[in-house]
Amino acid sequence: MLMVAVAGLEVARLSNGIPVLIENRPGEDTIAFCAMLRTDGLSLDEAAGLEGVVASWYSGTEALTLSRLRHLAAQTGGELTIRTAADRFVFAAQVPKESFGLLVSVLAELWLHPDLRKETVADGGRERKRIQLFGNEPLSIQIRSLARDLGWPEAVAPTGDERRVRAAYAKIFRPEAAVFAVVGDVNSDAVIERLNRSFGFWQGRVAGRLQAQGSPREKREAEVGAFVGARLVGPEVGSSELAPFLVGVTALMEGKGSVLGRTLRYERAVSYQFGTLEAVRGGRLEAILYAAFEPGAELQDGTLLEEIRRAARELTEGDLTRAKAFLLSQVQFGRPGGPLGRSVPRGQVKPAEAAYSHGWWQLFGGGLGGRERLLEGIESATVSEVRDALLASASGGA
C-alpha cells in the first residue's frame, strides 16, 4: 500500500518489509536507483568481509554486466557507483528508463546470489582497483587510515578468508538493514511490482539484526603520516541538536574561510590541507576533523582536539553566517557521510542525489521530512547552541 507522505514522495514496503521511497518526476528520461545497507555496527573484520563481498561483484561475468550498466549510465550523463563507508554500503545507478528492469535484475543477482569463492574475490578485487581510482590516492588513503585508527571501519582491505567473507555477507545483507529509493518518471505500482518480483521473497541467511555500535570512546585523536585527526561524537540523527553540530563543524573546518582554516593555513602557516569526514556510528553523527602539518610544525595548544575546543569558545555570528550559507546552498551526495554536503545547489537536486538523500534519511532514522527539518534547524541555530554542541562532542566523556 502506497502512502503520499510529502509532496512528490511516496513510501511503500516490499513483501519482506524493505522500505521503498519513490519520487515521481514526469518528463525525466532516466531513472535513478539507490540501494543502501546500514553498516554502522561493523567491526574491522566484518568490514574486511564486506569489502570481499563487493570485490566479488566485479569478477567474471558479473564484471561484464556491470560494465554494460556503466556504459548505459554514461550515455545518459549518469553513473553507476558501488561503495562502502564507515556506516553504509551503497549501490547507486542512473540509467535510461527502459533499462530499469535490467538494473534491478543485475542487482538482484549480485545481491542475492554472489559468488564468494576466494579466487572470485581476488579476481574481482583486481578489477575493482583498475576501474575505481577515486579514494586510492596516497593522501586519501592516509585520511581514511586516520579514520580507521579512530575506530571507523575505513580503508579496510578485502579479506582473502572465504569463511569471513561468507559470514560478513550473511550478517550484513538483510532486509531490515536495507532501503531502496527510486527517482524518475515512473509508475509507483509498476516499480513496487518489479522490485517485489526480485526482492520481495528475500529473508537473508541469518536471523537477528546487526547491532549499531559507536566508535571506541577512549580514542579521540590519532596521527597517520602528515595528518592529525580528532573525532567528535555528535548528537543522534534526527535530534534537534544535529543542526547546531553540523553548523559548528562547518564553521570550524569547511573551506579556507573556516575558523581553523584561517588559523592553521594563513595566520600560523602550519597546515596545507584540512577537512572533515562524517559518519553515523551507534545512531550518532560523528565527525573526524583532520589537518596535514608541515614537517616540524606544531599546534600552539598541544593537540587538535584542544584547538577545536578553543575555536568553539571563540565562534562569532560572522562564522555562523558563513557556515549556514555554505550548508543551506548545498545538498549531500558523494561526501563520505552526513546528511548534507556538496556539489548541487538547493532546489536543483538531480535524480541521483535525490535518491541517495531519500535513502539516507530513511536508513538512519531522520524519517520523511527529516532533511527539511534539518535545514530549518540550520537556519535558526544560535551561537550558544553551536558552541554547546561542539564542546559536548569534543568532551572525553561523550
Sequence and secondary structure as in RCSB ss.txt:
>XXXX:A:sequence
MLMVAVAGLEVARLSNGIPVLIENRPGEDTIAFCAMLRTDGLSLDEAAGLEGVVASWYSGTEALTLSRLRHLAAQ
TGGELTIRTAADRFVFAAQVPKESFGLLVSVLAELWLHPDLRKETVADGGRERKRIQLFGNEPLSIQIRSLARDL
GWPEAVAPTGDERRVRAAYAKIFRPEAAVFAVVGDVNSDAVIERLNRSFGFWQGRVAGRLQAQGSPREKREAEVG
AFVGARLVGPEVGSSELAPFLVGVTALMEGKGSVLGRTLRYERAVSYQFGTLEAVRGGRLEAILYAAFEPGAELQ
DGTLLEEIRRAARELTEGDLTRAKAFLLSQVQFGRPGGPLGRSVPRGQVKPAEAAYSHGWWQLFGGGLGGRERLL
EGIESATVSEVRDALLASASGGA
>XXXX:A:secstr
  EEEETTEEEEE TT  EEEEEE TT SEEEEEEEEE TT  HHHHHHHHHHHHHHTSHHHHHHHHHHHHHHHH
TT  EEEEE SSEEEEEEEEEGGGHHHHHHHHHHHHHS    HHHHHHHHHHHHHH  TT SHHHHHHHHHHHHT
T   S      HHHHHHHHHHH  GGGEEEEEEES  HHHHHHHHHHHHTT   SS S        TT  EEEET
TEEEEEEEEEETTSTTHHHHHHHHHHHHSSTTSHHHIIIIIIS  EEEEEEEEEEETTEEEEEEEEEE TT   T
TSSHHHHHHHHHHT  HHHHHHHHHHHHT   SSSSSSS  SSS TT   HHHHHHHHHHHHHTT  TTHHHHHH
HHHHH  HHHHHHHHHHHTSTT 
